[in-house]
Amino acid sequence: MLQKNKGFFLLELLLSLSAWFMMCLFFMPIIINLNSQSKKLEIEKKSRQLVFQELEAQIIEGKLDNNYSVFQDGIEYKISWRDSVFSGAREVCVNVEETSFLSKTEICGMQE
């Protein structure tokens, strides 16, 4: 007669742990990719916000065209003014340099 067994067998425990390990191996690259895409979108959003603020300051305050940098969350946003090739007007550009974790980002805008 078989006795009632309370708990897991070692084989069942190893099987469930290996299933969890396989799921982690499958989902970890996806999570890393989503994290990097999220960071890139956050940088682009902040860059567009800085372009808008700079153009708004130019219109409202008549601010001089100064080149400067802004540091936020350990990222350097370089704000620069330059002449547009196509229309001859001045445009503002926000650059984020490429690092080992981030790709290069450049967002430009001009007054209409």
N, C-alpha and C positions, 0 to 999 in steps of 0.2 A: 504494500500500500504506500502511495506517495504522501509525503508530508506537505503541508501547506508552506509555501515559501513566501516570506515577507520581505519586500524590497526587490532591488534589481539584481540580476545576474551581472557579472563583470562584463560579459560579452554584450549585453544590452546597453550597459553604460558606455562602453567603448564605441559602439555603433552610434549612439546618440551624440556623443562628443565629436565623432568624425563627421557626422551630418552638419553639426553647428560650424565646425571648422571649414567645411566645403562651402557653406553659405557665406561665411565671412570672406573667404577667398574670392568668391564671385562678386560680392557687393562692395568690397573695399575700393577697387579702382573706380567704380561708379561714384562713390562718395567723394573720393579725392578729386575727380573731374568736376563734380558739381560744386565743390568748395572753391576750386580755382575759377570756375565760371562766375560764381557769385562774387568773388573778390574783384574780378575784371569788370563786372557790371557796376559794382560799387564805385570803382575808380572812374569809370566813364560817366556815371551820374554826377559825381563830385566835380569832374572836369567841366561838364556842361553847366553846372551851377556856377562855377567860377567864371566861365565865359559870359554867362548872362549877367552876373553881378558887375563884371568889368565893363560890359557894354552899357549897362544901366548907369553906372557911375560916370561914364564918358558923356552920356546924354544929359543927365540931370546936373551933375556938378561941373562939367567941363574939365574933368580930370586930365592931367597930362599923361601922355603915353609913356609910362614907366615900365621897365622890365624888372620883375622881382619874382621871388619864390615864396610859396606857402607850404608849410609842413603840417600835415594832419595824419594822425595814426601811423607815424613813421614813414610816410610817403611824401616825397617832394614834388609839388606841382609847380612847374616853371611857367610863368605867365609872361608872354612877350607880345609886343605889337610889331607888325611889319606891313609893308605895302603889298596889296593883292596883285597878282600877276594879271588877272583877267579884267578887273574893273578899275584898277588904279586907286581904289579906296583903301583905307587902313583897316586891317583885320587883327583881331586878337586871337592868339593861339595858346592853348594850355597843353604842355608836354609833360609826360611821365616817362622817365628813362627806363630802359629794359634792365631788369635784374634777373637773378636766377629763379625767382618766384613769379615775377610779373613780366608781361610782355609790354612792348613800347606802345604808348597811347598818345595820340595827338588829336585834339578837338579844336577846330577853328570856327570863328564866326565874325560877321561884319554887320555894321549898321545898314539898315535898309532905307 
